Amino acid sequence: MNARQIEVFRTIMRLGTLTGAAQALNVSQPALSQLLLHAEDRLGYKLFRRLRGRLVPTPEAQLLFPEAERLHRDIEGFRRFAEGLREGEAGSVRLVASAPPSLSFLPRALAAFRAGLPGVHLSVFVVPQQIAVDMLGRGDADLGVALSDKAAPLVQAETIGHAELLCVLPARHRLARRKAVGPADLVEETLISYRKESLPGQLLDQEFARAGIPFRPQVEIDVSIIALSFVQQGIGVAVVDGLIPWLAHPGLVVRPFRPLLRLPIAVLCGTRRPLSLQQERLRAGLRDAFDAYAADPVSRGLLTPA
């Protein structure tokens, strides 16, 4: 029996007459009778017999009816779930992000996404950049946000903007009087900055080399926010990304790093399978949230949308 024949059988069983079933299914009674005959031919036995003018289910029909009801419930559940995917009442999104996006524009994007699609299950993992890329490549996450647009196996990147590198200083530091800070200004300072293997570390290493100065951070970091407490305690000065709202933390002064160096901000996704409607919506929301965050005065013009 195909799905239509099962529907006809179930409706006749529930209503007890061909006339009532035909009306319920919005078909003619001859067409309904023909569908029932085809079903019985395929099964090889009768489902109904007429006794004294009444349509009576056979014992086989009585045994089949619970299964038809179960199938109907499953199909209805499938239909509701499929409609829920369209309306945002079902589905899931797994997002991985490094710390700087998570502390800046990502909460705005997630709040808008949850408000618009409250039924979608959202999982967020804040992890180091390389772990985020690995998770996307394995298919353990759907979307990612990182300060890198470097190509990786099974992962594609969409650059949504750039963040300048800047110098974060203790409030009363001597360099706080300058409009900008460059490599030569940092020779005598305890420098807090990225490992050379990282993308920002490579950019800084090249710029320091052009100035004839070795790039040797005394405090090496993988994630920029780690520099916060070191600078607040006066241990040194940091050259880090401008994505994190540094001025929201007390005791700090921020100055542009010159020459200008910018880090790409990218939305990442795996290439193993296409994104769902909900995942595409969050990707668009990430772009919108970054644009809004870049336009906010707190960003001090340090961010540039793509």
N, C-alpha and C positions, 0 to 999 in steps of 0.2 A: 504493500500500500504506500502510495506517495502521500505527501503532506496534505494535499487537498482532499484526498479520499479519507484520510484520518479525521480531518475536520468535519467532513460530511457525516461520517459514522458517529463521531462524538455528539454532534448536534442532534442527530436523530435520536440517539440514546437519551439525551437530556430532555428533549421536548416530546418524544413519544409518537410523533406523526410526521409524515413526509411534508404535509402542508405547512405545519409550523416550522420545520427545519428549512424549507425553501424560503419562507418569508424571512427567517432570521439571517439566512446567508445571502438574501437578495438575488436568488436565482429562480427559474421556473421549476415547477414540480417535475415535468418530464426530464429536464436537464439533471435534476438531483437524482432521479431514479436511474438515469443512465450512468452517473458517477458511481452510484451504489452497486449497480450490476458489474461495472468494470472492476470495482474493488473485490467483489465476491469471486469474479473470474480469476483474478490474480491469486486470491487466497486458496481457492479450490473448495470452498464450503460457504454455506449460506450464513448471513448475519441476522436476517430477519425473516419471519414467516407471518402470513396473515391467518389469524384464527378468529372466526366469527366477526370479520370486518375490522379487527384490530391488528396493529403491527406489533408483533411480539419478538423480542430479541431471542436468538438461539443461545444455548449454553456457551458456545464459543464466543459469541458477542459479549456475554456477561463477563467472561474471563478477560477479554480484550479491553473492556471499558476502563478499568483502573489504569491500564498502561496508556490509553489514549488521554486520559485526564492528566497523567504525569507529564506526558509529552507536551500537552497544551500549556501546563504551568512552566515547563522549561522554555518553550518558545516565547511565552509572554515575558518571562524573565530576561531572555536574550533581547527581545525587542526593547524592553525598558532600559536595559543596559546600553544598547546601541544608541538609543535616543539620548541617554544620559551623557554619553561621550560627546554628542553634538552640542548638548546644552551646558556642558561643563559640570555635570552632576556625578561624573564617574571618571576613572582614569587615574594616572599617576605620573609624576615628574620627579626624577632624581637629579639634583643639582650639586655639583662640586665647585668650590670656589676657594681661592687663596684668601689670606687675611685682609689685604688692603681693600678689595672690592666689598668684602663682608662687613667692613667697618665704615663704609662710605655709602655708595649708591645702591648696593644690593638690598638692604632692608626696605627701601622705597619700592623697588620692583616687586619684592615678595608680598608686601602689604597690598599693593594694587592687584596682584595676581590672586591672592586669597579672597579679596573682596569681590572680584569678578567671577571666580570659579571656586566657591567654597567647598564643593563636593569632591574636588580633585585631591588625591593624596599627594602631599608634597614632602619630599625628604631632602634635607640640605646637609652637606658634609663640608666643613671648613678644614681644608688639608693643605699641605705644601703643594706648590705648583706641579712638581714632577709626579706626585701621587695622583693629582687631579687628572693629568694627562694619561697616566697609566690606567686609571679607572675608566676613562672614556674609551680608550683603546680596547679594553677587555669587554666593554659593554656593560660595566657595572654602574654606569651613570649615563644620563641622557644629554645633559648640558653642563658646561663649565664656564667659569669666568676667571681670567688670569691676566697678569701683566706680562704677557708674551704672546706673540703671534707666530712663533717658530713652528715650522712644519714638523709633524710627528706621524709615525705609522698609524693608520686607521683613525686619525683625528684631523678635522679641518677647523680653521680659525677664521673668524670674521672680525676685523679690527673695527671697533666702535668709537675709538678715540685715543687720545694720548695724554699722558701725565708727565709734567716736567719733573726733573730731579731738583731738589732744593736742599738748603742747609738748615738744619734745626739746631738752635743754640740755646744755652741757658739765658734767661732774660737779661742778665747784667754782663754778659760776655762782651769782650772788647770788639768782636766782629759784628755785634748787634748794631753798631753805629754805621756800618757800611750798607749801601743800597743793594749790593750783590757780593757774592763770595765765589772765588775761583781757586784753582789748585795752589797757586802761590801763597794764598792767604792761609792755607791749611798745613803748611810745612811744619810749623812748630806746635801744631795741635794734636791731641789724642783723637784720632779719626775713628769714627764708628760708621761702618758701611758694609756693603755686600761682599760676599766671596767673589774672587775673580772669575770663577767658573760660571757664575750667573750672568744673565743678559745685562742687567745694570752694572755688574762688576766689570764686564768686558768693555762697556761703553766708557766707564770712568777710567779704566786702565789705559785705554787709547787716548783719552783727553789729557790725563796726567802726563802720559809719555810725550805728547805734543808740546807740553809746557816744560819738558825736561825734568820732570819730577816723578819718582816712583810712586805708584799707587799701592800703599801698604797700610791697610786699616789695622789699627792695634786691637780693635774689637770687631770681629767679623760676624755678620748676621745673615740669616737666610730670609727672614721676614722683617719688613721695616718697623712694625710696631714694637719689636723687641728693643729698638733703640730708645724708646720713650723714657723708661725709668733711668737708663744710663745717663741721658742728657739732663733729666731733671735733677739727678744727684750730682751733676757737675763733673762726671767722669771724662766727658769729651764732647765733641760736636759731631753731628751725624749728617751724612749726605744720603738722602733717602727719597722715595717717591712722594709726589705732592698729592696723591689720591686720598691718603688718610687726613682727616681734619685735625691737624696738629694743634692749631690754635684753640681747639676746644679743651686742651689740657693745660693746666696752670704751670707757670714758670718757664714758658718756652717763647722763643722768638724765631720767626721763619724769615729766611732771606733767599732770593733766587740764586741758583748755582749757575755760574757763567764760565765758559761758553754754554749755551743752551743745549741740554740733552733731554730727550723725551723718550718715555717708555710706552709701547703700544698696550692698549687695553683691549682684550679680545674676548669674544664669546666663542666657546669651543663646543664642538659636537662630534660624536663618533660617526664613522662612515659605514658601520655595519648594517644599519637600517635607517629608513627615513624617519623624520620626527613626526609625532602625532600632532593633532590640532592643538592640544593643550601645551605641548612642548614648544610648538611654533609660537603660540601666544606668549609664553614666558620669554622666549628669545626676543620677540619684538618689545616686550615690556622692559627687558634689560637695556635695550638701546634707548628707549624713552626715559628710563630712570637716570641713565648716565647723562643724557642731554640736559635733563632738569637739574641734576646735581652740578654739572659743569657751569650752568647759568647762575647758580646760587652764589651770593657774595662771599660765603665762607670758603669757597674754592679759590678766591683771590686771583682768578684768571690763569690758574696753573693747569687747567684741564682744557683740552680742545676736542670737541666732537669730530668724528670722522666725516 
